[in-house]
Amino acid sequence: MTPRPPGPDQPTTTSPPQSPTQSQGPRAGTASGARARAWAELLRLPALFTVPGDALAGAATTGNRPHPRTLLAIASSLCLYEAGMALNDWADQAEDALERPHRPLPSGRIRPPAALVAAGALTAAGLALAARAGRPALAVAAPLAATVWAYDLALKRTPAGPAAMATARGLDLLLGATATGGSARPALPSALTLATHTLAVTTVSRGETRGGSPLVPLAALATTGTLAWTLTRTPQAPGTAPSRYSAAAPVRHPAADTLRTVLAAAFAATSGRPLLHAALNPSPPLTQRAVGGGIRAMIPLQAALAARSGALASALLTAALAPAARRFARKVSVT
């Protein structure tokens, strides 16, 4: 805007010229903040707090303490998870334009090619990090990445969609196990538990925009109750000797048993309460809350699995992520 010349009642003094940075500072800061928020929404950043527990729960089944390769597995998981988030919105552009016009891509805050490039770059970074963690980890990360892309591009709206998502989450836990101990076998029971919960949540998520039958959240609620009950048990596989870290024979320590029970209850409450509301009224808003609760419930579930394997430090570290996930979810939606 061109400044007006001084009038009779205005002083003729002039202020020093502003630099481009000074004159555009507030506007530039606002634009930068808007871009950052758009990417936070696209990548669903609060959901990232549900990812490290996969690798930690997997590592706990190996009998080894987390080490640098475990950290590489966590970093790989974070990259592949965020790749799936970016690719998901890129693949859903047409649907979101009708049902979620506020999302970053249909609202024009992020260009679709940028989201696709981000998905590809994050996938490459995730595979590179897994390769650094060792061949066994890469052997799990490669099918994990393929499952993520297959789900977003082809399987999401098919009957195989929930199973594909469950497979991806189970593989994510196995990634932590193979990076830490070199073998996926001891982590299979924990991976199956996590995959079962993911299957239930993903099935419920299909009614996020249109609502649906109360039977779906009711079935997910029954699944939550069953998983919570099994987490409080101390299974012993026939013919196996007790081992401190074995998933088949968890440690029988009062602190571990108490922590496992508390975490199982937290998992049941976090996932079960919104599922009950959605079962009573399967409207889109309540269904979305149920899905969000199911995603946040991943954290106490992962922590309970780590505690069941005797890794108390990993269980406590994972559980400590829950408050941050809940706080950031109030600012950016996880669905």
ZAMAR-503512 format. One line per 10 residues: number of its first residue (from 1); their letters; for each residue x, y negated, z of N, C-alpha, C. Coordinates in nm, 3 decimals. Last residue first. Example, Ala and Ser with C-alpha at 12.3 -4.5 7.8 and 13.67 -1.06 7.14 Angstrom:
REM residues 2
2 = SA = 1.285/0.225/0.708/1.367/0.106/0.714/1.290/-0.003/0.787  1.319/0.569/0.780/1.230/0.450/0.780/1.320/0.330/0.780 $
REM end
This chain:
REM residues 335
335 = TVSVKRAFRR = -0.804/3.915/1.289/-0.878/3.992/1.188/-0.894/3.910/1.062  -0.688/3.758/1.474/-0.610/3.874/1.435/-0.683/3.957/1.330  -0.684/3.399/1.455/-0.757/3.526/1.457/-0.667/3.641/1.412  -0.519/3.183/1.668/-0.521/3.239/1.533/-0.585/3.376/1.539  -0.586/3.119/1.932/-0.552/3.014/1.837/-0.559/3.059/1.693  -0.632/3.347/2.071/-0.730/3.239/2.085/-0.707/3.128/1.984  -0.406/3.493/2.028/-0.526/3.533/1.952/-0.637/3.429/1.966  -0.228/3.398/2.213/-0.215/3.350/2.076/-0.336/3.387/1.991  -0.325/3.536/2.443/-0.319/3.389/2.440/-0.313/3.338/2.296  -0.298/3.807/2.377/-0.430/3.753/2.408/-0.431/3.600/2.397 $
325 = AAPALAATLL = -0.021/3.824/2.342/-0.111/3.857/2.231/-0.250/3.798/2.254  0.064/3.760/2.600/0.098/3.672/2.488/0.007/3.698/2.369  -0.037/3.980/2.748/-0.083/3.843/2.774/-0.053/3.746/2.660  0.105/4.206/2.618/-0.041/4.188/2.610/-0.086/4.045/2.641  0.371/4.244/2.664/0.334/4.172/2.542/0.185/4.138/2.536  0.398/4.405/2.883/0.420/4.261/2.904/0.384/4.179/2.780  0.380/4.661/2.782/0.262/4.604/2.849/0.275/4.454/2.867  0.647/4.692/2.694/0.536/4.688/2.598/0.413/4.622/2.660  0.780/4.694/2.940/0.814/4.594/2.839/0.701/4.580/2.737  0.667/4.918/3.061/0.647/4.787/3.121/0.676/4.675/3.021 $
315 = ASALAGSRAA = 0.756/5.119/2.885/0.613/5.100/2.909/0.586/4.961/2.965  1.032/5.096/2.905/0.968/5.069/2.776/0.819/5.045/2.793  1.057/5.177/3.175/1.102/5.043/3.132/1.037/5.004/3.000  0.961/5.440/3.172/0.889/5.337/3.246/0.928/5.198/3.201  0.932/5.697/3.003/1.010/5.575/2.977/0.940/5.457/3.043  0.776/5.925/3.016/0.872/5.899/3.123/0.956/5.775/3.106  0.573/5.965/2.844/0.702/6.027/2.809/0.809/6.000/2.912  0.381/5.809/2.955/0.358/5.953/2.954/0.486/6.029/2.920  0.484/5.557/2.897/0.485/5.603/3.036/0.464/5.753/3.043  0.432/5.553/2.622/0.570/5.547/2.669/0.580/5.597/2.813 $
305 = LAAQLPIMAR = 0.152/5.561/2.631/0.225/5.671/2.564/0.371/5.672/2.609  0.101/5.319/2.756/0.063/5.443/2.824/0.136/5.563/2.762  0.192/5.143/2.558/0.260/5.146/2.688/0.227/5.274/2.764  0.006/5.195/2.355/0.149/5.223/2.333/0.224/5.235/2.465  -0.224/5.103/2.494/-0.215/5.241/2.446/-0.069/5.280/2.423  -0.175/4.832/2.541/-0.178/4.925/2.655/-0.174/5.071/2.613  -0.167/4.770/2.249/-0.055/4.745/2.340/-0.064/4.833/2.465  -0.408/4.826/2.122/-0.289/4.900/2.081/-0.179/4.888/2.186  -0.593/4.644/2.200/-0.582/4.764/2.282/-0.465/4.851/2.241  -0.593/4.461/1.994/-0.520/4.426/2.117/-0.500/4.548/2.207 $
295 = IGGGVARQTL = -0.756/4.609/1.819/-0.618/4.576/1.781/-0.537/4.543/1.906  -0.997/4.620/1.959/-0.927/4.744/1.925/-0.782/4.720/1.887  -1.063/4.349/1.968/-1.033/4.420/2.092/-0.959/4.550/2.065  -1.108/4.305/1.694/-1.000/4.234/1.763/-0.962/4.302/1.893  -1.330/4.473/1.663/-1.208/4.502/1.590/-1.089/4.433/1.656  -1.510/4.340/1.829/-1.475/4.479/1.858/-1.346/4.518/1.787  -1.534/4.098/1.700/-1.475/4.102/1.835/-1.432/4.243/1.872  -1.657/4.187/1.467/-1.525/4.126/1.460/-1.457/4.126/1.596  -1.902/4.265/1.578/-1.815/4.366/1.516/-1.672/4.313/1.504  -2.003/4.024/1.656/-1.969/4.121/1.759/-1.881/4.233/1.704 $
285 = PPSPNLAAHL = -2.037/3.900/1.399/-1.951/3.841/1.503/-1.910/3.941/1.610  -2.209/4.095/1.252/-2.071/4.064/1.213/-1.987/4.000/1.323  -2.379/4.319/1.484/-2.375/4.201/1.399/-2.231/4.171/1.360  -2.479/4.551/1.631/-2.371/4.557/1.531/-2.373/4.441/1.432  -2.543/4.571/1.943/-2.583/4.474/1.840/-2.472/4.467/1.735  -2.451/4.793/2.076/-2.583/4.742/2.112/-2.636/4.644/2.008  -2.202/4.816/1.960/-2.296/4.927/1.946/-2.438/4.882/1.978  -2.083/4.580/2.040/-2.111/4.600/1.897/-2.207/4.715/1.874  -2.061/4.632/2.314/-2.143/4.520/2.268/-2.180/4.536/2.121  -1.882/4.847/2.302/-2.016/4.866/2.358/-2.110/4.755/2.313 $
275 = LPRGSTAAFA = -1.659/4.720/2.198/-1.724/4.825/2.119/-1.865/4.852/2.170  -1.583/4.550/2.406/-1.641/4.492/2.283/-1.706/4.596/2.193  -1.509/4.768/2.594/-1.612/4.667/2.623/-1.668/4.603/2.496  -1.300/4.930/2.482/-1.434/4.981/2.503/-1.541/4.874/2.523  -1.053/4.796/2.463/-1.120/4.844/2.342/-1.267/4.874/2.364  -1.003/4.722/2.728/-0.977/4.629/2.618/-1.051/4.668/2.492  -1.067/4.954/2.877/-1.142/4.830/2.897/-1.126/4.736/2.779  -0.883/5.143/2.781/-1.026/5.171/2.771/-1.107/5.043/2.784  -0.639/5.015/2.847/-0.672/5.048/2.708/-0.822/5.067/2.690  -0.661/5.012/3.123/-0.654/4.885/3.050/-0.686/4.905/2.903 $
265 = AALVTRLTDA = -0.654/5.286/3.174/-0.774/5.210/3.208/-0.777/5.077/3.135  -0.396/5.340/3.089/-0.507/5.406/3.021/-0.637/5.333/3.049  -0.255/5.190/3.278/-0.250/5.152/3.137/-0.362/5.216/3.057  -0.314/5.336/3.509/-0.351/5.195/3.500/-0.355/5.150/3.354  -0.199/5.584/3.442/-0.343/5.574/3.469/-0.391/5.430/3.456  0.070/5.515/3.417/0.000/5.572/3.303/-0.152/5.560/3.321  0.127/5.434/3.678/0.135/5.338/3.569/0.058/5.388/3.448  0.093/5.682/3.810/0.011/5.566/3.846/0.009/5.465/3.733  0.289/5.841/3.688/0.149/5.880/3.682/0.057/5.762/3.711  0.522/5.699/3.754/0.486/5.719/3.613/0.338/5.754/3.600 $
255 = APHRVPAAAS = 0.515/5.714/4.033/0.512/5.583/3.967/0.470/5.596/3.822  0.527/5.998/4.077/0.411/5.917/4.119/0.402/5.783/4.049  0.612/6.205/3.807/0.661/6.111/3.907/0.545/6.021/3.946  0.656/6.420/3.603/0.558/6.416/3.710/0.616/6.332/3.824  0.701/6.352/3.258/0.757/6.350/3.392/0.644/6.340/3.495  0.536/6.572/3.022/0.576/6.444/3.075/0.626/6.454/3.218  0.561/6.786/2.802/0.573/6.802/2.946/0.622/6.673/3.007  0.534/6.704/2.543/0.455/6.819/2.585/0.458/6.838/2.737  0.713/6.502/2.518/0.572/6.465/2.509/0.484/6.580/2.556  0.992/6.493/2.737/0.914/6.567/2.638/0.769/6.521/2.638 $
245 = YRSPATGPAQ = 1.153/6.382/2.929/1.101/6.294/2.826/1.012/6.366/2.724  1.211/6.589/3.111/1.179/6.455/3.160/1.110/6.370/3.054  1.045/6.896/3.073/1.153/6.808/3.031/1.115/6.666/3.065  0.956/7.228/3.144/0.942/7.086/3.172/1.066/7.008/3.131  0.940/7.453/2.864/0.993/7.418/2.996/0.978/7.269/3.019  0.670/7.611/2.706/0.771/7.506/2.705/0.814/7.477/2.847  0.461/7.791/2.697/0.593/7.839/2.662/0.700/7.733/2.659  0.211/7.558/2.611/0.245/7.695/2.648/0.386/7.730/2.604  0.253/7.223/2.724/0.240/7.316/2.611/0.282/7.456/2.655  0.073/7.043/2.938/0.188/7.132/2.937/0.169/7.233/2.825 $
235 = PTRTLTWALT = -0.038/6.708/3.003/-0.046/6.836/2.931/0.085/6.915/2.938  -0.177/6.539/3.223/-0.036/6.575/3.208/-0.030/6.709/3.138  -0.413/6.270/3.163/-0.378/6.410/3.186/-0.228/6.430/3.170  -0.460/6.020/3.081/-0.445/6.038/3.225/-0.407/6.181/3.260  -0.498/6.048/2.811/-0.377/5.979/2.857/-0.354/5.997/3.006  -0.748/6.163/2.795/-0.631/6.248/2.768/-0.502/6.181/2.814  -0.905/5.935/2.853/-0.905/6.049/2.944/-0.782/6.138/2.921  -0.854/5.776/2.631/-0.817/5.726/2.764/-0.811/5.842/2.864  -0.963/5.937/2.429/-0.819/5.911/2.431/-0.774/5.863/2.568  -1.237/5.928/2.505/-1.165/6.056/2.498/-1.014/6.035/2.505 $
225 = GTTALAALPV = -1.295/5.653/2.484/-1.308/5.723/2.612/-1.230/5.854/2.615  -1.249/5.615/2.210/-1.171/5.543/2.309/-1.175/5.613/2.444  -1.450/5.779/2.103/-1.309/5.809/2.077/-1.219/5.741/2.179  -1.675/5.641/2.189/-1.653/5.778/2.237/-1.507/5.819/2.216  -1.637/5.409/2.038/-1.638/5.401/2.185/-1.613/5.539/2.246  -1.667/5.508/1.783/-1.537/5.455/1.821/-1.526/5.444/1.973  -1.938/5.571/1.795/-1.842/5.679/1.776/-1.702/5.634/1.815  -2.035/5.310/1.822/-2.062/5.408/1.927/-1.965/5.526/1.917  -1.964/5.186/1.584/-1.896/5.145/1.707/-1.920/5.241/1.823  -2.142/5.363/1.426/-1.998/5.352/1.402/-1.925/5.302/1.526 $
215 = LPSGGRTEGR = -2.406/5.336/1.508/-2.340/5.464/1.527/-2.189/5.455/1.512  -2.514/5.098/1.433/-2.458/5.106/1.569/-2.385/5.237/1.595  -2.423/5.002/1.101/-2.495/5.090/1.190/-2.433/5.089/1.329  -2.344/4.653/1.044/-2.361/4.792/1.003/-2.440/4.870/1.104  -2.196/4.352/0.909/-2.258/4.430/1.014/-2.274/4.574/0.968  -2.057/4.218/0.715/-2.199/4.244/0.689/-2.270/4.313/0.805  -1.796/4.182/0.804/-1.862/4.072/0.735/-2.011/4.092/0.716  -1.723/4.419/0.944/-1.690/4.287/0.996/-1.770/4.174/0.933  -1.750/4.686/0.893/-1.872/4.610/0.913/-1.848/4.468/0.960  -1.501/4.791/0.884/-1.573/4.784/0.757/-1.705/4.709/0.770 $
205 = SVTTVALTHT = -1.404/4.823/1.138/-1.375/4.697/1.068/-1.449/4.684/0.936  -1.458/5.084/1.212/-1.546/4.978/1.261/-1.527/4.850/1.181  -1.240/5.205/1.085/-1.376/5.240/1.043/-1.475/5.133/1.089  -1.032/5.097/1.234/-1.043/5.064/1.092/-1.182/5.097/1.038  -1.076/5.216/1.484/-1.084/5.070/1.470/-1.103/5.031/1.323  -1.038/5.490/1.424/-1.164/5.443/1.479/-1.181/5.293/1.457  -0.772/5.493/1.333/-0.880/5.542/1.246/-1.015/5.488/1.293  -0.639/5.412/1.563/-0.638/5.326/1.444/-0.749/5.365/1.348  -0.678/5.635/1.727/-0.734/5.506/1.766/-0.742/5.412/1.645  -0.531/5.820/1.573/-0.674/5.842/1.599/-0.742/5.712/1.640 $
195 = ALTLASPLAP = -0.273/5.718/1.582/-0.343/5.724/1.454/-0.493/5.742/1.474  -0.209/5.759/1.851/-0.216/5.623/1.798/-0.293/5.619/1.666  -0.216/6.042/1.855/-0.302/5.963/1.943/-0.320/5.822/1.889  -0.015/6.105/1.669/-0.153/6.148/1.644/-0.251/6.068/1.730  0.210/6.005/1.799/0.170/5.948/1.670/0.025/5.984/1.638  0.221/6.177/2.018/0.195/6.035/2.040/0.149/5.968/1.911  0.277/6.424/1.884/0.155/6.407/1.965/0.120/6.260/1.989  0.528/6.357/1.744/0.404/6.387/1.671/0.279/6.374/1.758  0.773/6.323/1.859/0.682/6.208/1.863/0.547/6.237/1.799  0.933/6.541/1.816/0.884/6.518/1.952/0.781/6.406/1.962 $
185 = RASGGTATAG = 0.977/6.512/1.523/0.895/6.618/1.582/0.847/6.588/1.723  1.150/6.336/1.408/1.013/6.290/1.431/0.931/6.390/1.511  1.488/6.262/1.491/1.384/6.360/1.459/1.247/6.302/1.491  1.664/6.062/1.568/1.692/6.135/1.446/1.586/6.235/1.404  1.628/5.889/1.781/1.677/6.024/1.808/1.702/6.109/1.687  1.576/5.632/1.671/1.638/5.647/1.804/1.700/5.783/1.823  1.461/5.664/1.424/1.572/5.570/1.437/1.647/5.591/1.568  1.256/5.842/1.487/1.366/5.886/1.400/1.486/5.792/1.409  1.093/5.682/1.655/1.150/5.808/1.703/1.269/5.851/1.619  1.018/5.466/1.495/1.095/5.442/1.617/1.161/5.568/1.668 $
175 = LLLDLGRATA = 0.875/5.609/1.301/0.992/5.532/1.262/1.080/5.503/1.384  0.656/5.704/1.437/0.760/5.800/1.401/0.888/5.729/1.357  0.507/5.467/1.444/0.559/5.524/1.568/0.672/5.623/1.540  0.453/5.446/1.171/0.526/5.339/1.238/0.584/5.388/1.371  0.297/5.668/1.122/0.432/5.664/1.067/0.516/5.557/1.134  0.061/5.579/1.248/0.133/5.695/1.299/0.276/5.698/1.250  -0.006/5.369/1.078/0.028/5.340/1.218/0.101/5.457/1.282  -0.050/5.504/0.836/0.053/5.401/0.844/0.093/5.375/0.989  -0.266/5.668/0.904/-0.139/5.728/0.867/-0.026/5.628/0.880  -0.463/5.475/0.940/-0.421/5.556/1.054/-0.286/5.621/1.026 $
165 = MAAPGAPTRK = -0.487/5.386/0.676/-0.441/5.294/0.778/-0.392/5.369/0.902  -0.582/5.623/0.560/-0.455/5.566/0.515/-0.399/5.469/0.619  -0.825/5.654/0.689/-0.722/5.755/0.708/-0.586/5.702/0.666  -0.968/5.428/0.592/-0.933/5.439/0.734/-0.823/5.542/0.761  -0.969/5.503/0.299/-0.909/5.383/0.356/-0.873/5.394/0.503  -1.102/5.708/0.180/-0.969/5.739/0.234/-0.905/5.620/0.303  -1.333/5.602/0.071/-1.345/5.681/0.195/-1.210/5.713/0.259  -1.218/5.271/-0.031/-1.257/5.410/-0.058/-1.274/5.485/0.074  -1.112/5.027/0.009/-1.258/5.035/-0.002/-1.306/5.175/-0.037  -0.831/5.082/0.020/-0.900/5.011/0.128/-1.051/5.033/0.125 $
155 = LALDYAWVTA = -0.678/5.191/-0.181/-0.753/5.281/-0.093/-0.846/5.212/0.004  -0.540/4.993/-0.340/-0.625/5.096/-0.400/-0.720/5.166/-0.303  -0.395/4.793/-0.211/-0.423/4.779/-0.353/-0.525/4.879/-0.407  -0.370/4.863/0.061/-0.416/4.730/0.023/-0.462/4.722/-0.123  -0.281/5.135/0.047/-0.403/5.097/0.118/-0.457/4.964/0.067  -0.044/5.117/-0.097/-0.156/5.196/-0.151/-0.287/5.158/-0.083  0.111/4.964/0.078/0.075/4.910/-0.054/-0.043/4.986/-0.115  0.125/5.142/0.297/0.075/5.005/0.314/0.029/4.949/0.180  0.242/5.367/0.182/0.107/5.377/0.236/0.045/5.238/0.251  0.496/5.270/0.121/0.409/5.315/0.012/0.264/5.324/0.059 $
145 = ALPAAVALAP = 0.593/5.223/0.381/0.574/5.110/0.288/0.480/5.149/0.174  0.595/5.492/0.467/0.517/5.392/0.539/0.489/5.272/0.449  0.777/5.616/0.296/0.634/5.649/0.283/0.544/5.553/0.360  1.005/5.461/0.402/0.966/5.459/0.260/0.820/5.502/0.242  1.031/5.519/0.675/0.993/5.383/0.634/0.946/5.380/0.488  1.123/5.781/0.681/0.989/5.752/0.732/0.941/5.616/0.682  1.372/5.762/0.570/1.284/5.866/0.518/1.141/5.850/0.569  1.487/5.571/0.732/1.448/5.531/0.596/1.352/5.633/0.536  1.538/5.736/0.954/1.446/5.622/0.966/1.398/5.577/0.828  1.726/5.917/0.849/1.596/5.965/0.898/1.493/5.853/0.910 $
135 = RGARAALALG = 1.940/5.734/0.778/1.862/5.803/0.676/1.730/5.857/0.729  1.951/5.425/0.971/1.987/5.563/0.941/1.894/5.627/0.839  1.916/5.157/1.003/1.892/5.241/1.121/1.923/5.388/1.095  1.949/5.058/0.753/2.056/5.031/0.849/2.040/5.118/0.973  1.703/5.132/0.649/1.824/5.197/0.598/1.942/5.177/0.693  1.541/4.951/0.784/1.528/5.093/0.814/1.651/5.170/0.766  1.622/4.716/0.657/1.647/4.732/0.800/1.637/4.878/0.841  1.528/4.770/0.398/1.671/4.749/0.421/1.706/4.767/0.568  1.253/4.782/0.440/1.324/4.903/0.396/1.474/4.889/0.419  1.204/4.515/0.517/1.174/4.625/0.607/1.246/4.753/0.569 $
125 = AATLAGAAVL = 1.281/4.375/0.288/1.354/4.354/0.412/1.329/4.469/0.510  1.087/4.466/0.109/1.228/4.493/0.082/1.311/4.478/0.210  0.858/4.361/0.235/0.873/4.505/0.215/1.019/4.541/0.192  0.909/4.088/0.218/0.901/4.150/0.349/0.914/4.302/0.340  0.898/4.054/-0.061/1.022/4.024/0.012/1.022/4.091/0.149  0.629/4.124/-0.118/0.740/4.199/-0.176/0.870/4.178/-0.099  0.490/3.930/0.032/0.468/4.073/0.057/0.584/4.156/0.002  0.582/3.695/-0.087/0.612/3.721/0.054/0.595/3.869/0.087  0.469/3.724/-0.340/0.615/3.722/-0.327/0.654/3.752/-0.182  0.199/3.704/-0.267/0.250/3.828/-0.328/0.402/3.836/-0.317 $
115 = AAPPRIRGSP = 0.187/3.441/-0.170/0.154/3.553/-0.081/0.208/3.685/-0.136  0.252/3.301/-0.399/0.341/3.292/-0.283/0.314/3.406/-0.186  0.035/3.353/-0.570/0.168/3.407/-0.602/0.264/3.403/-0.484  -0.178/3.210/-0.423/-0.172/3.357/-0.430/-0.035/3.411/-0.470  -0.083/2.941/-0.210/-0.104/2.989/-0.346/-0.091/3.141/-0.349  -0.261/2.820/0.064/-0.146/2.899/0.019/-0.179/2.951/-0.119  -0.488/2.666/0.066/-0.376/2.624/0.150/-0.248/2.700/0.119  -0.714/2.745/-0.071/-0.611/2.674/-0.145/-0.493/2.630/-0.061  -0.907/2.904/0.035/-0.916/2.761/0.067/-0.809/2.678/-0.004  -0.827/3.159/-0.043/-0.943/3.098/-0.110/-0.958/2.949/-0.080 $
105 = LPRHPRELAD = -0.586/3.174/0.132/-0.582/3.181/-0.015/-0.705/3.120/-0.080  -0.663/3.137/0.411/-0.562/3.053/0.345/-0.564/3.057/0.193  -1.023/3.133/0.467/-0.893/3.198/0.470/-0.792/3.121/0.385  -1.273/3.023/0.430/-1.179/2.947/0.514/-1.040/3.010/0.517  -1.432/3.202/0.295/-1.371/3.092/0.218/-1.272/3.008/0.298  -1.514/3.484/0.318/-1.425/3.416/0.412/-1.356/3.299/0.340  -1.690/3.561/0.114/-1.724/3.593/0.252/-1.637/3.522/0.355  -1.594/3.462/-0.131/-1.738/3.466/-0.103/-1.767/3.478/0.046  -1.321/3.477/-0.116/-1.379/3.354/-0.169/-1.529/3.346/-0.141  -1.280/3.739/-0.037/-1.267/3.633/0.063/-1.326/3.501/0.014 $
95 = EAQDAWDNLA = -1.312/3.870/-0.285/-1.405/3.896/-0.176/-1.400/3.785/-0.072  -1.092/3.765/-0.428/-1.229/3.747/-0.477/-1.331/3.767/-0.366  -0.866/3.839/-0.263/-0.896/3.700/-0.300/-1.042/3.681/-0.339  -0.753/4.070/-0.162/-0.892/4.040/-0.127/-0.935/3.900/-0.170  -0.486/4.084/-0.224/-0.576/4.180/-0.290/-0.722/4.145/-0.268  -0.391/3.887/-0.054/-0.373/3.871/-0.199/-0.469/3.963/-0.274  -0.448/3.996/0.193/-0.522/3.877/0.150/-0.506/3.852/0.000  -0.269/4.218/0.184/-0.412/4.236/0.208/-0.492/4.116/0.158  -0.017/4.107/0.163/-0.072/4.180/0.048/-0.223/4.199/0.062  0.010/4.000/0.422/0.013/3.912/0.305/-0.050/3.980/0.184 $
85 = MGAEYLCLSS = -0.007/4.240/0.574/-0.099/4.129/0.597/-0.106/4.037/0.475  0.206/4.396/0.478/0.068/4.442/0.461/-0.033/4.332/0.480  0.417/4.240/0.565/0.399/4.261/0.422/0.257/4.306/0.393  0.387/4.274/0.837/0.355/4.144/0.781/0.342/4.151/0.629  0.472/4.543/0.852/0.338/4.504/0.898/0.297/4.372/0.835  0.733/4.526/0.762/0.636/4.603/0.684/0.493/4.570/0.725  0.847/4.366/0.968/0.848/4.322/0.828/0.742/4.396/0.747  0.806/4.524/1.196/0.749/4.390/1.189/0.742/4.341/1.045  0.955/4.753/1.130/0.811/4.762/1.149/0.744/4.626/1.136  1.215/4.644/1.130/1.159/4.700/1.007/1.007/4.708/1.016 $
75 = AIALLTRPHP = 1.238/4.578/1.401/1.243/4.472/1.300/1.185/4.520/1.167  1.225/4.837/1.510/1.123/4.737/1.546/1.120/4.626/1.441  1.455/4.947/1.397/1.325/5.005/1.365/1.212/4.907/1.397  1.647/4.790/1.519/1.633/4.783/1.374/1.498/4.840/1.330  1.612/4.878/1.780/1.581/4.738/1.748/1.566/4.719/1.597  1.709/5.136/1.749/1.569/5.116/1.787/1.525/4.974/1.753  1.974/5.085/1.701/1.894/5.139/1.590/1.744/5.130/1.621  2.059/4.989/1.958/2.051/4.899/1.842/1.968/4.953/1.726  1.825/5.170/2.174/1.958/5.120/2.141/1.948/5.037/2.013  1.634/5.312/2.440/1.639/5.228/2.319/1.779/5.172/2.298 $
65 = RNGTTAAGAL = 1.749/5.632/2.558/1.715/5.493/2.583/1.715/5.416/2.451  1.599/5.946/2.470/1.710/5.849/2.464/1.660/5.711/2.502  1.385/6.110/2.450/1.472/6.129/2.565/1.591/6.037/2.566  1.197/6.073/2.254/1.322/6.138/2.215/1.412/6.169/2.334  0.978/5.926/2.324/0.959/6.071/2.313/1.090/6.145/2.287  1.055/5.662/2.310/1.040/5.723/2.443/1.030/5.875/2.435  1.037/5.596/2.043/1.170/5.617/2.101/1.161/5.689/2.234  0.759/5.562/2.024/0.826/5.670/1.952/0.962/5.701/2.010  0.726/5.338/2.185/0.658/5.462/2.222/0.720/5.582/2.151  0.882/5.160/2.035/0.921/5.191/2.171/0.853/5.319/2.219 $
55 = ADGPVTFLAP = 0.740/5.145/1.793/0.876/5.199/1.794/0.920/5.238/1.934  0.497/5.036/1.896/0.500/5.159/1.815/0.638/5.224/1.824  0.557/4.796/2.023/0.524/4.913/2.104/0.520/5.043/2.028  0.586/4.605/1.817/0.705/4.664/1.880/0.676/4.789/1.962  0.303/4.540/1.744/0.391/4.622/1.660/0.510/4.681/1.735  0.143/4.361/1.869/0.101/4.500/1.877/0.198/4.594/1.804  0.235/4.113/1.810/0.266/4.163/1.943/0.225/4.309/1.960  0.126/4.056/1.564/0.264/4.105/1.568/0.300/4.162/1.704  -0.115/3.936/1.591/-0.116/4.082/1.582/0.024/4.140/1.585  -0.057/3.664/1.579/-0.080/3.725/1.709/-0.079/3.878/1.706 $
45 = LRLLEAWARA = -0.026/3.625/1.288/0.089/3.634/1.377/0.059/3.693/1.515  -0.142/3.667/1.026/-0.206/3.707/1.152/-0.100/3.729/1.261  -0.057/3.573/0.789/0.020/3.684/0.844/-0.038/3.736/0.975  -0.247/3.367/0.753/-0.229/3.469/0.650/-0.163/3.594/0.709  -0.206/3.214/0.984/-0.335/3.279/0.961/-0.321/3.393/0.860  0.054/3.127/0.943/0.023/3.203/1.064/-0.109/3.277/1.050  0.018/2.986/0.708/0.096/3.109/0.703/0.073/3.194/0.828  -0.135/2.774/0.813/-0.189/2.857/0.706/-0.114/2.990/0.697  0.042/2.662/0.997/-0.079/2.727/1.046/-0.140/2.818/0.940  0.232/2.559/0.820/0.271/2.661/0.917/0.149/2.735/0.970 $
35 = RAGSATGARP = 0.079/2.370/0.684/0.135/2.485/0.610/0.172/2.597/0.706  0.022/2.196/0.894/-0.089/2.264/0.827/-0.038/2.385/0.749  0.278/2.104/0.957/0.204/2.181/1.055/0.089/2.258/0.993  0.336/1.966/0.721/0.419/2.080/0.759/0.346/2.167/0.861  0.141/1.766/0.731/0.140/1.862/0.621/0.220/1.987/0.655  0.224/1.633/0.965/0.092/1.693/0.958/0.084/1.799/0.848  0.477/1.542/0.890/0.464/1.636/1.000/0.330/1.707/0.998  0.410/1.369/0.684/0.490/1.487/0.653/0.478/1.590/0.764  0.267/1.177/0.831/0.199/1.251/0.726/0.275/1.379/0.693  0.465/1.086/1.013/0.343/1.150/1.062/0.273/1.233/0.956 $
25 = GQSQTPSQPP = 0.677/1.002/0.813/0.694/1.098/0.920/0.565/1.163/0.966  0.691/0.816/0.621/0.611/0.933/0.588/0.613/1.037/0.700  0.854/0.621/0.727/0.723/0.581/0.677/0.632/0.700/0.651  1.086/0.765/0.795/1.008/0.700/0.898/0.866/0.670/0.849  1.174/0.860/0.548/1.141/0.957/0.652/1.053/0.894/0.758  1.222/0.624/0.406/1.116/0.714/0.360/1.075/0.813/0.468  1.267/0.360/0.651/1.320/0.462/0.561/1.205/0.551/0.516  1.136/0.030/0.650/1.138/0.166/0.703/1.199/0.260/0.600  1.289/-0.292/0.689/1.226/-0.189/0.605/1.240/-0.052/0.669  1.214/-0.497/0.971/1.312/-0.424/0.890/1.244/-0.314/0.810 $
15 = STTTPQDPGP = 0.960/-0.748/0.928/1.018/-0.637/1.002/1.116/-0.563/0.912  0.972/-1.100/0.900/0.952/-0.968/0.840/1.019/-0.862/0.924  0.803/-1.396/0.982/0.910/-1.302/1.006/0.875/-1.167/0.945  0.601/-1.572/0.959/0.670/-1.539/0.835/0.784/-1.441/0.857  0.289/-1.517/1.127/0.432/-1.550/1.125/0.496/-1.503/0.995  -0.026/-1.649/1.029/0.060/-1.533/1.045/0.205/-1.577/1.042  -0.200/-1.846/0.965/-0.189/-1.813/1.107/-0.101/-1.693/1.133  -0.178/-1.865/0.687/-0.143/-1.980/0.768/-0.124/-1.945/0.915  -0.040/-1.537/0.594/-0.135/-1.647/0.586/-0.094/-1.761/0.676  0.209/-1.354/0.417/0.164/-1.414/0.540/0.069/-1.530/0.515 $
5 = PRPTM = 0.092/-1.117/0.169/0.178/-1.229/0.206/0.125/-1.294/0.332  0.038/-0.767/0.245/-0.015/-0.899/0.211/0.087/-1.006/0.246  0.208/-0.486/0.097/0.180/-0.574/0.211/0.128/-0.708/0.164  0.060/-0.223/-0.086/0.140/-0.345/-0.095/0.107/-0.438/0.021  0.085/0.119/0.000/0.000/0.000/0.000/0.088/-0.124/0.000 $
REM end
